[in-house]
Amino acid sequence: MFVYTKNGGVRCMVNDRGSIKWTSLMLPEHVQILKNLDQEDKKIQKPILDEQEFEIINQRLIEAATQGNHIELSVYENGVINRYTGLVRINKERQQICIADSIFNFNNIISVN
């Protein structure tokens, strides 16, 4: 439905609820597939870091591990960048970082703050 205004404009009066009104007509399997597709669309590619950025990350990790400082890590996991905060433990043999009961590979760390 359209309404014409005094100054010659047109305004739409339809109060559309978008996809919400169709959800009740969909099977739960279809809703789950649409949610999965939406999550797949939100995934990003892993950022490429240069040698200098790797060195900065390495220095900050070693400093935080030796001094016992809390740090914030940005880690690339399955198309998403997650942030973790806490104390760092470094496992050089396996090339892994432990923080907040989570273990990450050195290559998946994007930034350290």
C-alpha positions as a LaTeX table, in Angstrom:
\begin{tabular}{lrrr}
\hline
Residue & $x$ (\AA) & $y$ (\AA) & $z$ (\AA) \\
\hline
Met1 & 0.00 & 0.00 & 0.00 \\
Phe2 & 1.30 & 3.44 & $-0.89$ \\
Val3 & 0.34 & 6.80 & 0.55 \\
Tyr4 & 0.73 & 10.03 & $-1.41$ \\
Thr5 & 1.95 & 13.00 & 0.62 \\
Lys6 & 0.94 & 16.66 & 0.18 \\
Asn7 & 4.25 & 17.63 & $-1.39$ \\
Gly8 & 3.89 & 14.99 & $-4.12$ \\
Gly9 & 6.01 & 12.26 & $-2.54$ \\
Val10 & 5.13 & 8.61 & $-2.20$ \\
Arg11 & 5.59 & 6.66 & 1.01 \\
Cys12 & 5.34 & 2.90 & 1.41 \\
Met13 & 3.06 & 1.78 & 4.23 \\
Val14 & 3.80 & $-1.96$ & 4.05 \\
Asn15 & 5.07 & $-3.24$ & 7.38 \\
Asp16 & 7.04 & $-6.21$ & 6.10 \\
Arg17 & 8.61 & $-8.56$ & 8.65 \\
Gly18 & 11.15 & $-9.90$ & 6.16 \\
Ser19 & 12.02 & $-13.59$ & 6.40 \\
Ile20 & 10.44 & $-13.90$ & 9.87 \\
Lys21 & 6.97 & $-14.37$ & 8.42 \\
Trp22 & 8.16 & $-17.28$ & 6.26 \\
Thr23 & 10.05 & $-19.13$ & 9.00 \\
Ser24 & 6.91 & $-20.80$ & 10.35 \\
Leu25 & 6.31 & $-22.35$ & 6.92 \\
Met26 & 9.81 & $-23.82$ & 6.71 \\
Leu27 & 10.97 & $-27.19$ & 7.98 \\
Pro28 & 13.57 & $-27.13$ & 10.78 \\
Glu29 & 16.06 & $-28.75$ & 8.41 \\
His30 & 15.66 & $-25.87$ & 5.96 \\
Val31 & 16.14 & $-23.29$ & 8.71 \\
Gln32 & 19.35 & $-25.07$ & 9.81 \\
Ile33 & 20.66 & $-25.17$ & 6.23 \\
Leu34 & 20.01 & $-21.42$ & 5.84 \\
Lys35 & 21.83 & $-20.71$ & 9.12 \\
Asn36 & 24.79 & $-22.81$ & 7.95 \\
Leu37 & 24.91 & $-20.96$ & 4.64 \\
Asp38 & 24.86 & $-17.63$ & 6.48 \\
Gln39 & 27.78 & $-18.75$ & 8.66 \\
Glu40 & 29.72 & $-19.89$ & 5.58 \\
Asp41 & 29.22 & $-16.47$ & 3.99 \\
Lys42 & 30.68 & $-14.75$ & 7.07 \\
Lys43 & 33.95 & $-16.71$ & 6.90 \\
Ile44 & 37.06 & $-14.82$ & 5.85 \\
Gln45 & 40.40 & $-15.83$ & 4.39 \\
Lys46 & 43.42 & $-16.00$ & 6.66 \\
Pro47 & 45.35 & $-12.71$ & 6.61 \\
Ile48 & 48.88 & $-12.97$ & 5.23 \\
Leu49 & 51.52 & $-11.62$ & 7.62 \\
Asp50 & 54.96 & $-10.48$ & 6.51 \\
Glu51 & 58.25 & $-11.30$ & 8.24 \\
Gln52 & 58.27 & $-8.10$ & 10.30 \\
Glu53 & 54.81 & $-8.82$ & 11.74 \\
Phe54 & 55.93 & $-12.35$ & 12.69 \\
Glu55 & 58.92 & $-10.88$ & 14.53 \\
Ile56 & 56.74 & $-8.42$ & 16.47 \\
Ile57 & 54.34 & $-11.21$ & 17.45 \\
Asn58 & 57.26 & $-13.42$ & 18.50 \\
Gln59 & 58.82 & $-10.68$ & 20.66 \\
Arg60 & 55.53 & $-9.88$ & 22.39 \\
Leu61 & 54.83 & $-13.55$ & 23.08 \\
Ile62 & 58.26 & $-14.17$ & 24.58 \\
Glu63 & 58.03 & $-11.00$ & 26.66 \\
Ala64 & 54.58 & $-11.93$ & 28.00 \\
Ala65 & 55.64 & $-15.51$ & 28.77 \\
Thr66 & 58.82 & $-14.54$ & 30.63 \\
Gln67 & 57.29 & $-11.64$ & 32.58 \\
Gly68 & 53.93 & $-13.30$ & 33.26 \\
Asn69 & 51.89 & $-10.52$ & 31.63 \\
His70 & 48.32 & $-10.92$ & 30.41 \\
Ile71 & 47.99 & $-10.49$ & 26.65 \\
Glu72 & 45.26 & $-10.56$ & 24.04 \\
Leu73 & 45.74 & $-12.90$ & 21.08 \\
Ser74 & 43.86 & $-12.74$ & 17.80 \\
Val75 & 43.77 & $-16.25$ & 16.37 \\
Tyr76 & 42.50 & $-17.43$ & 12.98 \\
Glu77 & 40.27 & $-20.51$ & 13.38 \\
Asn78 & 38.14 & $-22.03$ & 10.62 \\
Gly79 & 37.48 & $-18.78$ & 8.77 \\
Val80 & 36.90 & $-16.66$ & 11.88 \\
Ile81 & 39.27 & $-14.50$ & 13.95 \\
Asn82 & 38.75 & $-15.13$ & 17.67 \\
Arg83 & 40.28 & $-13.17$ & 20.55 \\
Tyr84 & 41.66 & $-14.73$ & 23.71 \\
Thr85 & 43.02 & $-13.01$ & 26.81 \\
Gly86 & 45.17 & $-14.45$ & 29.58 \\
Leu87 & 48.59 & $-15.71$ & 30.59 \\
Val88 & 50.74 & $-17.31$ & 27.91 \\
Arg89 & 52.66 & $-20.56$ & 27.95 \\
Ile90 & 54.88 & $-21.43$ & 25.00 \\
Asn91 & 55.60 & $-25.00$ & 23.86 \\
Lys92 & 58.58 & $-24.66$ & 21.50 \\
Glu93 & 58.77 & $-28.35$ & 20.66 \\
Arg94 & 55.25 & $-28.48$ & 19.27 \\
Gln95 & 55.25 & $-24.83$ & 18.14 \\
Gln96 & 52.12 & $-24.11$ & 20.14 \\
Ile97 & 50.82 & $-21.37$ & 22.43 \\
Cys98 & 48.59 & $-22.09$ & 25.42 \\
Ile99 & 46.28 & $-19.34$ & 26.69 \\
Ala100 & 43.00 & $-19.52$ & 28.62 \\
Asp101 & 42.88 & $-23.35$ & 28.45 \\
Ser102 & 43.18 & $-23.22$ & 24.64 \\
Ile103 & 46.07 & $-24.36$ & 22.45 \\
Phe104 & 46.99 & $-22.66$ & 19.18 \\
Asn105 & 49.57 & $-23.20$ & 16.49 \\
Phe106 & 52.09 & $-20.36$ & 16.00 \\
Asn107 & 51.00 & $-19.99$ & 12.38 \\
Asn108 & 47.38 & $-19.19$ & 13.30 \\
Ile109 & 48.20 & $-16.16$ & 15.48 \\
Ile110 & 47.26 & $-12.93$ & 13.70 \\
Ser111 & 48.12 & $-10.29$ & 16.31 \\
Val112 & 49.21 & $-9.84$ & 19.92 \\
Asn113 & 48.24 & $-6.88$ & 22.12 \\
\hline
\end{tabular}
